[in-house]
Amino acid sequence: MSKAAKFFSISVLALTVSGCAVTSQPIDRSVSEQRAQQDLAIMFKDQEPLSGPLTLHEAMARAVKYNLEARLKVMEEAMAQRQVDLATFDMLPRMALSAGYAGRSNISASSSESIRTGTQSLEPSTSQDRDRGVADLTMVWNVLDFGVSYVSAKQQGDQRLIVQERRRKVVHTIIQDVRSAYWRALAAERLLTQIDSLMDRVKQARDNSQRLSEQRIGDPVQALSYQRALIEATRQLEDQRRALSLAKTELATLINLPLGTDLTLASNSDYPVPRLNVQLSELEREALATRPELREQDYQARISAAETRKAMLRLLPGLEFSAGGHYDSNSFLVNQSWADYGVKITWNLFNVLSAPASINVSKAGEQVAEARRQAMSMAILAQLYVANANFNEAQRQFQTSQQLAGLDNQIVEQLRNRYKAQGIGELELIQGELNALQANLRRDLSYAELRNSYGQLFASAGFDPLPEQLPSSELSSIAQALANQEAKWQAGEL
């Protein structure tokens, strides 16, 4: 081959390779901005607007209906149902339809040769047209494949039920998160105004003290100590404000409100203490019977048992039925269309050799599922007892915090009277008000922990905060159903 031909061949090969190369272009920023606008519009689409102060059960209802994680679980459940529907089609016979055109460049001809003498016994002849159209419709049904597909469809149905249990778990978690965030946000709403007011007073006192220091009035050391005490008070107030300021943002995220929405909570000056009117032994039984994690393991055990049945089914020979219709335009055929049918037995003998190992693996899977369920049962009982201990401890802490808050509020009233009578200085009054504010904060946060631990007790027992059927999907109906369920729990009606 000449050098020019080699160069031409190499050039063609290089062009071919470069044409097959795959390159990926970076996404343009305008595309990302458009996607961001669409996401913002979809995330908060078709939500009922706030019509007043938000109650606890309304916040829970919004979380159940609009929380993005809950929406995801609903979509996963719908997809699992479609997979079940798809798995049922595997039980149907296989049906194949083909049609097309067949041709060749010359005639398909043949002759015969005698196997004894080696001489040609028939002149070349053909029984097939050079160009012809063909069509086939064939149905094949294997009884063994039907049995295996039936068991697989049952397994897929159990997978859908597992998705339902995971959705239950997500609802339990979201309800608990909303409960905790709501009470902390309510404490923030009660106290942030007081914190801001006290911070303004502390700032005014610091300005006055600095002005007196600049005028060299009074003892400089006493003035600096006074300013230091005021700065320390400011630091404490800033720490408290930072701890409370994010509570409403967390609540808005859980209920899928646009961040920055002016959120007002339904405040209540009372602090009703919930009581547990159920025996712990009843909660134990309910937890072991209804917790989503344990029910998921029950379905996993059923799936493992079905896998064992599939392994045993594969030991059997398969009985296959077939039927089909055919057409061929070949003009040499006497019958250009015909039907055929048949029955045959198929048996993969290697399955007999591998079946014992497959069955042992499946049985081992059943044993692992049972051991996992028992370990999870112990962990769930431990969670229940921890939740009960937390509830009892939260009751004691709230009682103590409430008593301290009452005493500090009485003390600050006495300090205000003395300050008006010029019996004490402003720093002492500010310190007393700061102590009272901190006591009120501890009381409200301990009450939030009390309500949260009470709800956690029933969540640990696996109680669903919503009934199986709702009268409607409106927020008011969901909120009322949540309130009714909680009222039943408080009354001891399980």
Contacts in CASP RR format, 6 or more apart in sequence:
PFRMAT RR
TARGET T0000
AUTHOR 0000-0000-0000
METHOD contacts of the structure
MODEL  1
MSKAAKFFSISVLALTVSGCAVTSQPIDRSVSEQRAQQDLAIMFKDQEPL
SGPLTLHEAMARAVKYNLEARLKVMEEAMAQRQVDLATFDMLPRMALSAG
YAGRSNISASSSESIRTGTQSLEPSTSQDRDRGVADLTMVWNVLDFGVSY
VSAKQQGDQRLIVQERRRKVVHTIIQDVRSAYWRALAAERLLTQIDSLMD
RVKQARDNSQRLSEQRIGDPVQALSYQRALIEATRQLEDQRRALSLAKTE
LATLINLPLGTDLTLASNSDYPVPRLNVQLSELEREALATRPELREQDYQ
ARISAAETRKAMLRLLPGLEFSAGGHYDSNSFLVNQSWADYGVKITWNLF
NVLSAPASINVSKAGEQVAEARRQAMSMAILAQLYVANANFNEAQRQFQT
SQQLAGLDNQIVEQLRNRYKAQGIGELELIQGELNALQANLRRDLSYAEL
RNSYGQLFASAGFDPLPEQLPSSELSSIAQALANQEAKWQAGEL
1 9 0 8 1.000
43 68 0 8 1.000
43 256 0 8 1.000
44 256 0 8 1.000
44 257 0 8 1.000
44 258 0 8 1.000
47 62 0 8 1.000
47 66 0 8 1.000
47 256 0 8 1.000
48 474 0 8 1.000
48 475 0 8 1.000
50 257 0 8 1.000
50 261 0 8 1.000
50 263 0 8 1.000
52 264 0 8 1.000
53 264 0 8 1.000
53 265 0 8 1.000
53 266 0 8 1.000
53 267 0 8 1.000
54 263 0 8 1.000
54 264 0 8 1.000
54 265 0 8 1.000
54 266 0 8 1.000
55 265 0 8 1.000
55 266 0 8 1.000
55 479 0 8 1.000
56 178 0 8 1.000
56 179 0 8 1.000
56 182 0 8 1.000
56 183 0 8 1.000
56 266 0 8 1.000
57 479 0 8 1.000
57 480 0 8 1.000
57 482 0 8 1.000
57 483 0 8 1.000
57 486 0 8 1.000
58 475 0 8 1.000
58 479 0 8 1.000
59 178 0 8 1.000
59 182 0 8 1.000
59 251 0 8 1.000
59 254 0 8 1.000
59 255 0 8 1.000
60 175 0 8 1.000
60 178 0 8 1.000
60 179 0 8 1.000
60 465 0 8 1.000
60 478 0 8 1.000
60 479 0 8 1.000
60 482 0 8 1.000
61 475 0 8 1.000
61 476 0 8 1.000
61 478 0 8 1.000
61 479 0 8 1.000
61 482 0 8 1.000
62 255 0 8 1.000
62 256 0 8 1.000
62 257 0 8 1.000
62 475 0 8 1.000
63 70 0 8 1.000
63 174 0 8 1.000
63 175 0 8 1.000
63 177 0 8 1.000
63 178 0 8 1.000
63 254 0 8 1.000
63 255 0 8 1.000
63 256 0 8 1.000
64 70 0 8 1.000
64 171 0 8 1.000
64 174 0 8 1.000
64 175 0 8 1.000
64 466 0 8 1.000
64 478 0 8 1.000
64 482 0 8 1.000
65 473 0 8 1.000
65 475 0 8 1.000
65 478 0 8 1.000
66 255 0 8 1.000
66 256 0 8 1.000
67 174 0 8 1.000
67 254 0 8 1.000
67 255 0 8 1.000
67 256 0 8 1.000
68 256 0 8 1.000
69 170 0 8 1.000
69 174 0 8 1.000
70 167 0 8 1.000
70 170 0 8 1.000
70 171 0 8 1.000
70 174 0 8 1.000
73 163 0 8 1.000
73 166 0 8 1.000
73 167 0 8 1.000
73 170 0 8 1.000
74 167 0 8 1.000
76 163 0 8 1.000
76 166 0 8 1.000
76 167 0 8 1.000
77 160 0 8 1.000
77 163 0 8 1.000
77 164 0 8 1.000
77 167 0 8 1.000
80 156 0 8 1.000
80 157 0 8 1.000
80 159 0 8 1.000
80 160 0 8 1.000
80 163 0 8 1.000
81 160 0 8 1.000
83 156 0 8 1.000
83 159 0 8 1.000
83 160 0 8 1.000
84 153 0 8 1.000
84 156 0 8 1.000
84 157 0 8 1.000
84 159 0 8 1.000
84 160 0 8 1.000
87 149 0 8 1.000
87 152 0 8 1.000
87 153 0 8 1.000
87 156 0 8 1.000
87 157 0 8 1.000
88 153 0 8 1.000
90 149 0 8 1.000
90 152 0 8 1.000
90 153 0 8 1.000
91 146 0 8 1.000
91 147 0 8 1.000
91 149 0 8 1.000
91 150 0 8 1.000
91 153 0 8 1.000
93 139 0 8 1.000
93 140 0 8 1.000
93 141 0 8 1.000
93 321 0 8 1.000
94 139 0 8 1.000
94 140 0 8 1.000
94 141 0 8 1.000
95 137 0 8 1.000
95 138 0 8 1.000
95 139 0 8 1.000
95 140 0 8 1.000
96 136 0 8 1.000
96 137 0 8 1.000
96 138 0 8 1.000
96 139 0 8 1.000
96 140 0 8 1.000
97 136 0 8 1.000
97 137 0 8 1.000
98 134 0 8 1.000
98 135 0 8 1.000
98 136 0 8 1.000
99 133 0 8 1.000
99 134 0 8 1.000
99 135 0 8 1.000
99 136 0 8 1.000
100 133 0 8 1.000
100 134 0 8 1.000
100 135 0 8 1.000
101 131 0 8 1.000
101 132 0 8 1.000
101 133 0 8 1.000
101 134 0 8 1.000
102 131 0 8 1.000
102 132 0 8 1.000
102 133 0 8 1.000
102 134 0 8 1.000
103 130 0 8 1.000
103 131 0 8 1.000
103 132 0 8 1.000
104 130 0 8 1.000
106 130 0 8 1.000
107 126 0 8 1.000
107 130 0 8 1.000
108 126 0 8 1.000
108 128 0 8 1.000
108 130 0 8 1.000
109 124 0 8 1.000
109 125 0 8 1.000
109 126 0 8 1.000
110 124 0 8 1.000
110 125 0 8 1.000
110 126 0 8 1.000
111 120 0 8 1.000
111 121 0 8 1.000
111 122 0 8 1.000
111 123 0 8 1.000
111 124 0 8 1.000
111 125 0 8 1.000
112 120 0 8 1.000
112 121 0 8 1.000
112 122 0 8 1.000
113 119 0 8 1.000
113 120 0 8 1.000
113 121 0 8 1.000
114 120 0 8 1.000
114 121 0 8 1.000
126 332 0 8 1.000
127 330 0 8 1.000
127 332 0 8 1.000
128 330 0 8 1.000
128 332 0 8 1.000
129 329 0 8 1.000
129 330 0 8 1.000
129 331 0 8 1.000
129 332 0 8 1.000
132 328 0 8 1.000
132 329 0 8 1.000
132 330 0 8 1.000
133 327 0 8 1.000
133 328 0 8 1.000
133 329 0 8 1.000
134 326 0 8 1.000
134 327 0 8 1.000
134 328 0 8 1.000
134 329 0 8 1.000
135 326 0 8 1.000
135 327 0 8 1.000
136 324 0 8 1.000
136 325 0 8 1.000
136 326 0 8 1.000
136 327 0 8 1.000
137 324 0 8 1.000
137 325 0 8 1.000
137 326 0 8 1.000
138 322 0 8 1.000
138 323 0 8 1.000
138 324 0 8 1.000
138 325 0 8 1.000
139 322 0 8 1.000
139 323 0 8 1.000
139 324 0 8 1.000
140 320 0 8 1.000
140 321 0 8 1.000
140 322 0 8 1.000
141 320 0 8 1.000
141 321 0 8 1.000
141 322 0 8 1.000
142 318 0 8 1.000
142 319 0 8 1.000
142 320 0 8 1.000
142 321 0 8 1.000
142 346 0 8 1.000
143 318 0 8 1.000
143 319 0 8 1.000
143 320 0 8 1.000
143 321 0 8 1.000
144 313 0 8 1.000
144 314 0 8 1.000
144 316 0 8 1.000
144 317 0 8 1.000
144 318 0 8 1.000
144 319 0 8 1.000
144 346 0 8 1.000
145 318 0 8 1.000
147 313 0 8 1.000
148 310 0 8 1.000
148 313 0 8 1.000
148 314 0 8 1.000
151 306 0 8 1.000
151 309 0 8 1.000
151 310 0 8 1.000
151 313 0 8 1.000
152 310 0 8 1.000
154 306 0 8 1.000
155 303 0 8 1.000
155 306 0 8 1.000
155 307 0 8 1.000
158 299 0 8 1.000
158 300 0 8 1.000
158 302 0 8 1.000
158 303 0 8 1.000
158 306 0 8 1.000
159 299 0 8 1.000
159 303 0 8 1.000
161 299 0 8 1.000
162 296 0 8 1.000
162 299 0 8 1.000
162 300 0 8 1.000
165 292 0 8 1.000
165 293 0 8 1.000
165 295 0 8 1.000
165 296 0 8 1.000
165 299 0 8 1.000
166 292 0 8 1.000
166 296 0 8 1.000
168 292 0 8 1.000
168 464 0 8 1.000
169 292 0 8 1.000
169 293 0 8 1.000
171 464 0 8 1.000
171 465 0 8 1.000
171 466 0 8 1.000
172 292 0 8 1.000
172 459 0 8 1.000
172 462 0 8 1.000
172 464 0 8 1.000
172 465 0 8 1.000
174 254 0 8 1.000
175 459 0 8 1.000
175 465 0 8 1.000
175 482 0 8 1.000
176 452 0 8 1.000
176 455 0 8 1.000
176 456 0 8 1.000
176 459 0 8 1.000
177 254 0 8 1.000
178 251 0 8 1.000
178 254 0 8 1.000
178 255 0 8 1.000
179 451 0 8 1.000
179 452 0 8 1.000
179 455 0 8 1.000
180 448 0 8 1.000
180 452 0 8 1.000
181 247 0 8 1.000
181 250 0 8 1.000
181 251 0 8 1.000
181 254 0 8 1.000
182 251 0 8 1.000
182 265 0 8 1.000
183 444 0 8 1.000
183 447 0 8 1.000
183 448 0 8 1.000
183 451 0 8 1.000
183 452 0 8 1.000
184 244 0 8 1.000
184 247 0 8 1.000
184 250 0 8 1.000
184 445 0 8 1.000
184 448 0 8 1.000
185 247 0 8 1.000
185 248 0 8 1.000
185 250 0 8 1.000
185 251 0 8 1.000
185 263 0 8 1.000
185 265 0 8 1.000
186 265 0 8 1.000
186 267 0 8 1.000
186 444 0 8 1.000
186 448 0 8 1.000
187 244 0 8 1.000
187 247 0 8 1.000
187 441 0 8 1.000
187 444 0 8 1.000
187 445 0 8 1.000
187 447 0 8 1.000
187 448 0 8 1.000
188 244 0 8 1.000
188 245 0 8 1.000
188 247 0 8 1.000
188 248 0 8 1.000
189 248 0 8 1.000
189 264 0 8 1.000
189 265 0 8 1.000
189 267 0 8 1.000
190 267 0 8 1.000
190 440 0 8 1.000
190 444 0 8 1.000
191 240 0 8 1.000
191 244 0 8 1.000
191 437 0 8 1.000
191 440 0 8 1.000
191 441 0 8 1.000
191 444 0 8 1.000
192 241 0 8 1.000
192 244 0 8 1.000
192 245 0 8 1.000
194 437 0 8 1.000
194 440 0 8 1.000
195 237 0 8 1.000
195 240 0 8 1.000
195 241 0 8 1.000
195 244 0 8 1.000
195 437 0 8 1.000
196 241 0 8 1.000
198 237 0 8 1.000
198 430 0 8 1.000
198 433 0 8 1.000
198 434 0 8 1.000
198 437 0 8 1.000
199 234 0 8 1.000
199 237 0 8 1.000
199 238 0 8 1.000
199 241 0 8 1.000
201 430 0 8 1.000
202 230 0 8 1.000
202 233 0 8 1.000
202 234 0 8 1.000
202 237 0 8 1.000
202 430 0 8 1.000
203 234 0 8 1.000
205 230 0 8 1.000
205 426 0 8 1.000
205 427 0 8 1.000
205 430 0 8 1.000
206 227 0 8 1.000
206 230 0 8 1.000
206 231 0 8 1.000
206 234 0 8 1.000
209 223 0 8 1.000
209 226 0 8 1.000
209 227 0 8 1.000
209 230 0 8 1.000
210 227 0 8 1.000
212 218 0 8 1.000
212 223 0 8 1.000
213 220 0 8 1.000
213 223 0 8 1.000
213 224 0 8 1.000
213 227 0 8 1.000
226 427 0 8 1.000
229 427 0 8 1.000
229 431 0 8 1.000
230 427 0 8 1.000
230 430 0 8 1.000
233 430 0 8 1.000
233 431 0 8 1.000
233 434 0 8 1.000
236 434 0 8 1.000
236 438 0 8 1.000
237 434 0 8 1.000
237 437 0 8 1.000
240 437 0 8 1.000
240 438 0 8 1.000
240 441 0 8 1.000
244 441 0 8 1.000
248 263 0 8 1.000
249 259 0 8 1.000
249 260 0 8 1.000
251 263 0 8 1.000
252 258 0 8 1.000
252 259 0 8 1.000
252 260 0 8 1.000
252 261 0 8 1.000
252 263 0 8 1.000
253 259 0 8 1.000
257 263 0 8 1.000
271 398 0 8 1.000
271 402 0 8 1.000
271 443 0 8 1.000
271 447 0 8 1.000
273 395 0 8 1.000
273 398 0 8 1.000
273 450 0 8 1.000
274 450 0 8 1.000
274 451 0 8 1.000
274 454 0 8 1.000
274 490 0 8 1.000
275 490 0 8 1.000
276 388 0 8 1.000
276 391 0 8 1.000
276 454 0 8 1.000
276 457 0 8 1.000
277 490 0 8 1.000
277 491 0 8 1.000
277 492 0 8 1.000
278 489 0 8 1.000
278 492 0 8 1.000
278 494 0 8 1.000
280 384 0 8 1.000
280 385 0 8 1.000
280 388 0 8 1.000
282 494 0 8 1.000
283 384 0 8 1.000
283 388 0 8 1.000
283 457 0 8 1.000
283 458 0 8 1.000
283 460 0 8 1.000
283 461 0 8 1.000
284 381 0 8 1.000
284 384 0 8 1.000
284 461 0 8 1.000
286 461 0 8 1.000
286 462 0 8 1.000
286 463 0 8 1.000
286 494 0 8 1.000
287 380 0 8 1.000
287 381 0 8 1.000
287 384 0 8 1.000
287 460 0 8 1.000
287 461 0 8 1.000
287 462 0 8 1.000
288 294 0 8 1.000
288 377 0 8 1.000
288 380 0 8 1.000
288 381 0 8 1.000
290 461 0 8 1.000
290 462 0 8 1.000
290 463 0 8 1.000
290 464 0 8 1.000
291 380 0 8 1.000
291 461 0 8 1.000
291 462 0 8 1.000
292 462 0 8 1.000
293 376 0 8 1.000
293 380 0 8 1.000
294 373 0 8 1.000
294 376 0 8 1.000
294 377 0 8 1.000
294 380 0 8 1.000
297 369 0 8 1.000
297 372 0 8 1.000
297 373 0 8 1.000
297 376 0 8 1.000
298 373 0 8 1.000
300 369 0 8 1.000
300 372 0 8 1.000
301 366 0 8 1.000
301 369 0 8 1.000
301 370 0 8 1.000
301 373 0 8 1.000
304 362 0 8 1.000
304 365 0 8 1.000
304 366 0 8 1.000
304 368 0 8 1.000
304 369 0 8 1.000
305 366 0 8 1.000
307 362 0 8 1.000
307 365 0 8 1.000
308 359 0 8 1.000
308 362 0 8 1.000
308 363 0 8 1.000
308 366 0 8 1.000
310 362 0 8 1.000
311 355 0 8 1.000
311 358 0 8 1.000
311 359 0 8 1.000
311 361 0 8 1.000
311 362 0 8 1.000
312 355 0 8 1.000
312 359 0 8 1.000
314 348 0 8 1.000
314 351 0 8 1.000
314 355 0 8 1.000
314 358 0 8 1.000
315 351 0 8 1.000
315 352 0 8 1.000
315 355 0 8 1.000
317 345 0 8 1.000
317 346 0 8 1.000
317 347 0 8 1.000
318 345 0 8 1.000
318 346 0 8 1.000
318 347 0 8 1.000
319 343 0 8 1.000
319 345 0 8 1.000
320 343 0 8 1.000
320 344 0 8 1.000
320 345 0 8 1.000
320 346 0 8 1.000
321 341 0 8 1.000
321 342 0 8 1.000
321 343 0 8 1.000
322 340 0 8 1.000
322 341 0 8 1.000
322 342 0 8 1.000
322 343 0 8 1.000
322 344 0 8 1.000
323 339 0 8 1.000
323 340 0 8 1.000
323 341 0 8 1.000
323 342 0 8 1.000
324 339 0 8 1.000
324 340 0 8 1.000
324 341 0 8 1.000
325 337 0 8 1.000
325 338 0 8 1.000
325 339 0 8 1.000
325 340 0 8 1.000
326 337 0 8 1.000
326 338 0 8 1.000
326 339 0 8 1.000
326 340 0 8 1.000
327 336 0 8 1.000
327 337 0 8 1.000
328 336 0 8 1.000
328 337 0 8 1.000
329 336 0 8 1.000
330 336 0 8 1.000
380 460 0 8 1.000
383 460 0 8 1.000
384 457 0 8 1.000
384 460 0 8 1.000
384 461 0 8 1.000
386 460 0 8 1.000
387 453 0 8 1.000
387 456 0 8 1.000
387 457 0 8 1.000
387 459 0 8 1.000
387 460 0 8 1.000
388 457 0 8 1.000
390 453 0 8 1.000
390 456 0 8 1.000
391 450 0 8 1.000
391 453 0 8 1.000
391 454 0 8 1.000
391 456 0 8 1.000
391 457 0 8 1.000
393 453 0 8 1.000
394 446 0 8 1.000
394 449 0 8 1.000
394 450 0 8 1.000
394 452 0 8 1.000
394 453 0 8 1.000
394 454 0 8 1.000
395 450 0 8 1.000
397 446 0 8 1.000
397 449 0 8 1.000
397 450 0 8 1.000
398 443 0 8 1.000
398 446 0 8 1.000
398 447 0 8 1.000
398 449 0 8 1.000
398 450 0 8 1.000
401 439 0 8 1.000
401 442 0 8 1.000
401 443 0 8 1.000
401 446 0 8 1.000
401 447 0 8 1.000
402 443 0 8 1.000
402 446 0 8 1.000
402 447 0 8 1.000
404 439 0 8 1.000
404 442 0 8 1.000
404 443 0 8 1.000
405 436 0 8 1.000
405 439 0 8 1.000
405 440 0 8 1.000
405 442 0 8 1.000
405 443 0 8 1.000
406 439 0 8 1.000
407 439 0 8 1.000
408 432 0 8 1.000
408 435 0 8 1.000
408 436 0 8 1.000
408 438 0 8 1.000
408 439 0 8 1.000
408 440 0 8 1.000
409 436 0 8 1.000
409 439 0 8 1.000
409 440 0 8 1.000
411 432 0 8 1.000
411 435 0 8 1.000
411 436 0 8 1.000
412 429 0 8 1.000
412 432 0 8 1.000
412 433 0 8 1.000
412 435 0 8 1.000
412 436 0 8 1.000
415 424 0 8 1.000
415 428 0 8 1.000
415 429 0 8 1.000
415 432 0 8 1.000
415 433 0 8 1.000
416 429 0 8 1.000
418 424 0 8 1.000
418 429 0 8 1.000
419 425 0 8 1.000
419 426 0 8 1.000
419 428 0 8 1.000
419 429 0 8 1.000
458 489 0 8 1.000
463 485 0 8 1.000
463 489 0 8 1.000
463 494 0 8 1.000
464 485 0 8 1.000
465 482 0 8 1.000
465 485 0 8 1.000
465 486 0 8 1.000
466 478 0 8 1.000
466 481 0 8 1.000
466 482 0 8 1.000
466 485 0 8 1.000
467 481 0 8 1.000
467 485 0 8 1.000
470 477 0 8 1.000
470 478 0 8 1.000
470 481 0 8 1.000
471 477 0 8 1.000
471 481 0 8 1.000
488 494 0 8 1.000
END
